[in-house]
């Protein structure tokens, strides 16, 4: 990678969204607008088949252009969300052109030269970028929004977690697959599959991403690997089962966390209630707890079901939900871009 | 409770199903027929509003009768699945009449006088009954089908588990609620709720059963409490999050288990492949793992996603699915009745 350290960002940068027509790309454009990001100019880039499509930003139509290695001249910040292979192919060209890349793929996350950032946790790491800053895995980011404040207070040793991941994590085609399968079932037609290896409607699939040789999926190991890097906590251990569920949007994670120091529900609640970007929704008597349906299109994540873990000595059990297209992707990327403006 | 020890069971007993028109009751009737249980006579009992309904058993229609305290004269075995309050009210009368009760509710499970039995695990406990034998919680039974053989081989210290529970666990009304909500969403109508506190269609609810003062639900603590009793393992610890998912039938559980002795995937697989009532479905390269959709109407449970747990030193991570109306309820009850025939 060419190493260019961009120390000062323009106050009204020229921003590009790469993968502009994808589920995350569309949310990136919306989020730039909603958060009044000071976009000087917006360029929308995608593969050849999306060229000519028009997307609206601040009331104006912008025509999608083809992504090429010469697309980045004059662009200050490029938000990439078009998959790892596109990032690997085009991000170095963007950096070469003087652009800072915020990359939503997994391509560079574990690269020592690339900061991996959840701004509420390690915003300062942005300052060490050499042209690329990586956006973490969605399930990891949503989990850490609750886990990191607890880690700061009590010292997290390890977690055991299971996810309930929405189809939007796979992209627009998977949202269409769930809709189509539900329609096929309701109308008594044969169920067809294009995206997932098994029917997702009225089913759950204990597979997200591909398998590693040790039997975990790549998605499952991201929690430990990315968690260590984001929290600056190399001893962090995480055993995770990632499961796709027939929910359209927003992921949830059930977590048992073991800490170095004694923890109580009261001290944990006090810590979590002060955590940025996090709501505590925890009133079991009224059946109030985080629900993916209600977290849809919310910037904040939510934590609830707080209880002392009955199988750990210094442990807390809790449940987190968050919109994976926002905090798990587009919002976090725009927040990183906001950090760049502070340089 | 009146203590009557029924030591010898008739070879063609008169069987009653209490709660015959419920989701589990219907499966009990089907299971008695499919497994050729030597029913001498079948009496179907339910609440007053179901009286007169006809259900088919071995090609003959049987009329549902009203459950009263005098219903049990001449009945040898009564399979109860009508909720805890019905069991508490009527099971003692059944025992008084000389009947052996197999109770699917939670009413008597933790009673020292009542065996709690998964026949593949502790069939011998049936012999100590004093008129009532309890059928365990569905999620617990399905989990233990895989956990107990591993416990025998490696000594289980504790588990961390998260469930993915089908709506059929709540009963026929909940199945109807999911169907109705899906139809409402597909046709653009407002979503209505009758059974669950929140929409279940395209959502997940981190609440099954009511909350205890410690923040766990009753359902969550059944794994530890019932697991200790069934496995004869008073030191067993289980931290569980129980979650309702929009699946019609069959529960799944993601489990991290810690053992006393070293475990490998190979030794665990060898143990599990010999376990009764359990299929090993574990070929990640072909996306083969247990799925609730495929376990529907299966007697066996299935285990897969076997891997060394990366946050435990002697730990195994795995995934179990099973039909909660069958192994989690009706099948297990009929299997207990089969044990009674061996006396």
Contacts between the chains, C-beta under 8 A, distances in Angstrom:
chain1	res1	chain2	res2	distance
A	158	B	311	4.4
A	159	B	311	7.0
A	160	B	160	3.7
A	160	B	239	7.9
A	160	B	256	4.6
A	160	B	311	6.2
A	162	B	162	3.5
A	162	B	241	7.4
A	162	B	254	4.2
A	164	B	164	7.5
A	164	B	204	4.8
A	164	B	243	6.6
A	164	B	245	7.2
A	182	B	182	6.2
A	182	B	186	6.5
A	183	B	186	6.6
A	186	B	182	6.6
A	186	B	183	6.6
A	186	B	186	5.7
A	197	B	287	3.9
A	198	B	287	7.0
A	198	B	291	5.8
A	198	B	293	7.1
A	199	B	293	5.9
A	202	B	246	6.4
A	202	B	247	5.5
A	202	B	248	5.5
A	202	B	293	6.9
A	203	B	247	6.2
A	203	B	291	6.0
A	203	B	292	6.0
A	203	B	293	4.1
A	204	B	164	4.8
A	204	B	245	5.8
A	204	B	247	6.2
A	204	B	252	5.9
A	204	B	291	7.5
A	204	B	292	6.1
A	205	B	291	6.9
A	206	B	252	7.2
A	206	B	254	7.0
A	206	B	289	5.3
A	206	B	290	7.6
A	206	B	291	7.9
A	206	B	304	7.7
A	206	B	305	5.5
A	206	B	319	4.8
A	207	B	284	7.5
A	207	B	287	6.1
A	207	B	289	6.7
A	211	B	284	4.1
A	211	B	285	7.0
A	214	B	307	6.0
A	214	B	308	6.8
A	214	B	310	7.6
A	215	B	265	6.6
A	215	B	284	6.7
A	215	B	305	7.0
A	215	B	306	6.4
A	215	B	307	2.9
A	215	B	308	7.3
A	215	B	317	7.7
A	216	B	307	5.7
A	216	B	310	6.8
A	216	B	317	7.8
A	221	B	310	7.6
A	224	B	310	6.6
A	224	B	311	7.8
A	237	B	310	6.5
A	237	B	311	4.0
A	238	B	310	7.4
A	238	B	311	6.0
A	239	B	160	7.9
A	239	B	256	5.1
A	239	B	309	4.9
A	239	B	310	5.2
A	239	B	311	3.8
A	239	B	312	6.8
A	239	B	315	7.3
A	239	B	317	5.8
A	241	B	162	7.4
A	241	B	254	3.8
A	241	B	305	6.9
A	241	B	317	6.6
A	241	B	319	6.5
A	243	B	164	6.6
A	243	B	252	7.9
A	243	B	254	6.7
A	245	B	164	7.2
A	245	B	204	5.8
A	245	B	245	5.6
A	245	B	246	7.7
A	246	B	202	6.4
A	246	B	245	7.7
A	246	B	246	5.4
A	246	B	247	7.8
A	247	B	202	5.5
A	247	B	203	6.1
A	247	B	204	6.2
A	247	B	246	7.8
A	248	B	202	5.5
A	252	B	204	5.9
A	252	B	206	7.2
A	252	B	243	7.9
A	254	B	162	4.3
A	254	B	206	7.0
A	254	B	241	3.8
A	254	B	243	6.7
A	256	B	160	4.6
A	256	B	239	5.1
A	265	B	215	6.6
A	284	B	207	7.5
A	284	B	211	4.1
A	284	B	215	6.7
A	285	B	211	6.9
A	287	B	197	3.9
A	287	B	198	7.0
A	287	B	207	6.1
A	289	B	206	5.4
A	289	B	207	6.7
A	290	B	206	7.6
A	291	B	198	5.8
A	291	B	203	6.0
A	291	B	204	7.5
A	291	B	205	6.9
A	291	B	206	7.9
A	292	B	203	6.0
A	292	B	204	6.1
A	293	B	198	7.1
A	293	B	199	5.9
A	293	B	202	6.9
A	293	B	203	4.1
A	304	B	206	7.7
A	305	B	206	5.4
A	305	B	215	7.0
A	305	B	241	6.9
A	306	B	215	6.4
A	307	B	214	6.0
A	307	B	215	2.9
A	307	B	216	5.7
A	308	B	214	6.8
A	308	B	215	7.3
A	309	B	239	4.9
A	310	B	214	7.6
A	310	B	216	6.8
A	310	B	221	7.6
A	310	B	224	6.6
A	310	B	237	6.6
A	310	B	238	7.4
A	310	B	239	5.2
A	311	B	158	4.4
A	311	B	159	7.0
A	311	B	160	6.2
A	311	B	224	7.8
A	311	B	237	4.0
A	311	B	238	6.0
A	311	B	239	3.7
A	312	B	239	6.8
A	315	B	239	7.3
A	317	B	215	7.6
A	317	B	216	7.7
A	317	B	239	5.8
A	317	B	241	6.6
A	319	B	206	4.8
A	319	B	241	6.5
